Amino acid sequence: MKGKVVVITGATSGIGAVAADKMASMGARIVAIARDRSRGETALSRWRKAGPDANHRVYYADVSVLQQAKRVAAEIAAAETQIDVLINNAGALFDRRQVTSDGLELTFATNHMSYFVVTLGLWDRLVSSAPARIINTSSEAHRRMKMDFGDLQSVHGYSPLKSYGRSKLSNILFTRELARRLKGTGVTANCLHPGFVNTRFGDDARGLLGLAFRFAKRGFAISMEKGAETIVYLASSPEVNGVTGEYFYQCRTKMPTTEAQDDEAGKHLWRESEKLAGNLSQISA
């Protein structure tokens, strides 16, 4: 990773923080997008200690808000002449339905639309830096899920686990369509399931859902170090040179569900995401 520039969301806590720390120690320059300034500054100090020769940087934005995601992507694209790796890792689960200032359901906005907007905002820089890699954090929570294009914002019958699972299904569909559209550019796109990891994820959930998460973490969760391994592998390993459109678990490819391999659904999701995002460069099929 020496000399590589890595743009990463969700890098100030959880597996994103562990992955960024590891890549900084491997010689990468970390360019993080963070929402919380205190956690951002703490992470920046760690990266400076791990890789003092790299000019690590943190940009601040709430990527669940479309305008902020667009702004921060534009700022990074203007400031960085090279981006070797983009890691879309920001994610959350919410115990009740919430709506962003854009009118989007918060799970969908955070877990999918932020990936879409940041990626398209950095598209030209990634292509000009090829060979480059895009990595999207998905989850096994996509299993047993189906897209509902008539209700992407979960207006009817909101369920925390269903909304989260559909957002993770969206990550895989987006990755596969991204790989198709990037064919021939030298930029690859892959996604991964990190495992059930003992992080802050789900800690804010109330009631039975919160209790279930806390109980499960005590009994079944893996360490953050273990959960971050596949992210670092996809960002750094020569074994995945040229590999694109795949879903990984424990540093190996894994077959996602039939619904996640529905290329027509991937195209449909892309079109709907473009409509919702607005004012983005059109990427030809």
N, C-alpha and C positions, 0 to 999 in steps of 0.2 A: 504493500500500500504506500510505499515511499513516494511522495510527490503527488499522490492522488488527492483529488478534491471530492469530498463526500457531502452532499446536501441531505439533511435528515430532519424529519418531523418527529415529534414525540421522543426527543433525545435527552430530556432532562429528568426522566424517571423511568423505572421499570427496565424492560429489555432494551429499549432504545438507548437509555443511558449506559447500560453495560456494553452494548455493541459499539457505541461511539467512543467510550473509554478504550476499548480494545483496539479499535481502528486507529485512534490517536497514538496509542503505544506502538502500533505497527508502522507509523510514519505518515498516516493520512492527515490531511488538513480537514477539520470538521467545520462545516458551515451549517449551523442548526437554526431551525425555526421553532421558537418557543413562545408560549403565552405568558408564563409567570416569570417576571424579571428576577426575582430572588433565586429561583431554581436555575434560571439561565446563567446567572453570574457564578453560582456555585459550580455548575457543570463546566463553565468556561475555565475556571481556575484549575479544575482537574485536568482538562485537556492540555492546558499550558504546561502543567507539570509533566504530563505523560509525553508530550511532543513539543518541547519549548521552541523548536526551530520553525514550527508551522504557525502561520498567522490565523489561528482559529477565530471564528466569529459567530455571534448569535444575533439573529434578526427576530424582532418581536411582532407577533400577529396572532389573532385568534382565527385559525384556518377554517373554522366552521362557518365563518362569515365570508361570503363570496368576495366582497370588495377588499377585505383584508388579505385574503388568500391571493387575489390578483395582484394587489400592491406588493406584497412581500416577494412574490415570484418575479415581478418586474424589477424590483430592487436588486435581487440576487442576479438575475440575468444581465443587468446593466453593470454590476460590479465584478462579476466573475467571468474571466475570459475562458475558463475551463471548468467543466463539471464532468467528472468521471463516473460518479455513482449518485443516483437519487434514491433515497429510501423513504417511502411513504409509510410511516409507522404510527402516526397519531391515531388514537382510537379510544372509544369509550362505550359504556353501556349505561342506560338511564332507566331508573325504576318507574318513571312516569313520562308521559308524552310532553315534550317541550318543543317550542317552535322558535327558530332563529329570526333575526330581523328581516331575513329574506323570505320568510314564510315557509322555510323548509323544516321538516322534522329533524331534531338535533342529532339523532343517531346517524341518519342518512347523510346529513350535512357534514358531520365530523368524519365518519368512517369511509364515505365514498366521494362526496363532492370535493372535499379537500384534496384527495388524491388526484382527481380529474383536473381540477383547476391549477394546482401547483405543477403537475406534469406538463400540461399544455403550455403553461407560462414559461417553462424551462426547456421546451421542446427544441427550439433552434439551437440553444447553447449545448444541449446534450448531443444533438446530431453533429454539430461542428467539432465536438470533442471526441467523436467516435474513434476507437471502440469505447462505448460507455454502457452502463447498466442501470436499469430501473428495477427496484425491488419493492413489492407491495406486501405488507403484512396482512394476511387473511386469517382464516381459522377453520378448524374442523366443525365449528358451529354452523358452517354452510350446509352441512348434511341435513336432509329432510326438509330443506327449504326450497321454495319456488318463488320466482319473481312475480309480483303483482303490479304490472305496469298501469293498472287502473287506480292504484292506491300506493304510489311510491312514498308518500308522506305519512302513511299509517294513520290516516284519519279515522278509519273504521276498525274498531276493535284493537287498539294499541296493546301490544304485548312486548315487554322489554327483551325477552329472549328471541322472539320472532323477529323483531326489528333489527336486533343485533345480528342474528343469523342471516337475514336477507342482505344486510350491509356487507357481510363477509362473502356471501355469494356474489354480490356486486363486484367485490375486489377481484375475484377470479375471472368473472366475465370481462371486466375492464382490462385485466392483464392480458388475456388471450386476444382481445380486439386490438389492444395496444401493440402486441407483438406482430399482429397481422399488418397493421398500418406502418410499423417501423421496418418491415422487411426490406432488406437491401441497404439500410442506412448505417449498419454497424452498431446500432443500439439494440440491446436485448431487454426483454421485460419478463420477469418471473415473480411468483408470489410464494408465500409460505405459511405454514401453520407452526407457530413457535412451541406449541404444547400448552398445557394448563399450568401457568406460571404463578409463583407466589409474588405478586406485585400489588400495587395500590388498586388495581383494576377491580371494580365492583365494590370498593370499600364504602362508597357513598350511597349505595343502595339501601333502602329501608325495608323494614318488615321481614317477611319470610325469605325474600330474595337475598337480602343482606346477610341474614343468618346462614343461608345455604352456602353463599360464597365463603364466608369466614370458616365454616365447618369444613368445606371441601379443601380449602387451602391448607388447613392444618393436617389433613389426612392424605391428600393426593397430589398437591402441587409440587412442581419441580422448581429448582433454583432459577433465579434470573440469569445466572451465568449459563446454565444449560439452555434456557429459552432463547438466549441471544446467539447461540452458536450458528444456527442456520442463516441468520441475517449476515453475520460476518463471513460465513462460507460463501454465500451468494455474491457478496460485495468483493471478495478477494481471491477466491480460488481459481486457478487456471483450469480446473476440471470443468467449469461451466462456461468457458469461452465459447461463444456462439450458440449456447443453449438458450432458447427463448420460448415463451408461452407456456411454461411448465409450473406445476404446483409442487412444492417441496415440503418434506417433513423429516427432521433429523438428518439434514444434509443429503437427502435422497429424494428423487422424484416419487410422487404418490399420485394415484389416480383420484381426481375429484369426482363428484357426482355427475350423473348424466345431465342434470340441469345446469351444472357449472360448465359443461362442455357444449352448450347450446350456442353455436356461433350466431344464429339469428337473434337470440336474446341479447348477446353481446353487442351486436350492431344497434339493436333497439335501445339498449341502455345508453350507448354512446350518443345517439340522437337525442334522447330525452335529457341527458346530462348537458349537452350543448344548448338546448333550449333553456334550461334552468340557469345555466351559467351566464349565457349571453356575452357579447363583446369579447369573444375569444377568437383567435386565428382559426380558420377552418383548416383542418388536416384532411387532405384528400384520401379517399379510400384506395 
